[in-house]
Amino acid sequence: MQQSALSDLVDEPSACKVLGGENSPIHRSTLWRGVNAGRYPKPIKVGPGTNRWRLSELTAAVDRLAAARDGLAA
């Protein structure tokens, strides 16, 4: 796996910050509700009890949600 692919992985607290913002991250339960509802991307299982999200997928989800808010096709 390339180094850039590894640096694109973020843990649960970082995923919450990406989706909610640095100063007001979403709660982890909100993250998981969004994953289960299909609103946020599913994590990559890297080990027992260890999940990581691709930063690029999280930012794409934020962009998609903003486009839907603005009435634009995503």
C-alpha positions in Angstrom: 0.0 0.0 0.0 1.3 3.4 -0.9 2.1 6.0 1.8 -0.5 8.4 0.5 -3.2 5.8 1.0 -2.1 5.3 4.6 -2.0 9.0 5.4 -5.6 9.3 4.1 -6.9 7.1 7.0 -8.3 8.7 10.1 -9.6 7.3 13.4 -13.0 7.8 15.0 -12.3 11.1 16.9 -10.7 12.6 13.7 -13.7 11.5 11.6 -16.0 13.2 14.1 -14.0 16.4 13.7 -14.0 16.3 9.9 -17.8 15.9 9.9 -18.6 18.4 12.6 -15.7 20.8 12.6 -12.6 21.2 14.7 -14.4 23.3 17.3 -17.6 21.3 17.5 -17.1 17.7 16.4 -20.1 15.4 16.2 -20.5 12.8 18.9 -19.4 9.3 18.1 -22.9 8.0 18.4 -24.0 10.5 15.8 -21.2 9.3 13.5 -22.4 5.7 13.9 -26.0 6.6 13.3 -25.0 8.4 10.2 -23.0 5.4 9.0 -25.9 3.0 9.7 -28.3 5.4 7.8 -25.9 5.6 4.8 -25.3 9.3 5.4 -21.6 8.8 6.2 -19.2 6.4 4.7 -18.6 3.0 6.3 -15.3 2.6 8.0 -12.5 0.2 7.0 -12.0 -2.5 9.5 -8.2 -2.7 10.2 -8.4 -5.0 13.2 -10.6 -6.2 16.1 -12.3 -3.1 17.4 -10.2 -0.8 15.1 -11.9 1.2 12.4 -10.5 3.9 10.1 -12.2 6.2 7.6 -10.7 7.5 4.4 -10.4 11.3 4.8 -11.3 11.7 1.1 -14.6 9.8 1.6 -15.5 11.9 4.7 -14.8 15.2 2.9 -16.8 13.9 -0.1 -19.7 13.2 2.3 -19.6 16.7 3.6 -19.5 18.1 0.1 -22.5 15.9 -0.9 -24.5 17.1 2.2 -23.7 20.7 1.4 -24.8 20.3 -2.2 -28.0 18.7 -1.1 -28.6 21.6 1.3 -28.0 24.1 -1.5 -30.3 22.2 -3.8 -27.5 21.2 -6.2 -27.1 17.7 -7.7 -24.3 15.8 -6.0 
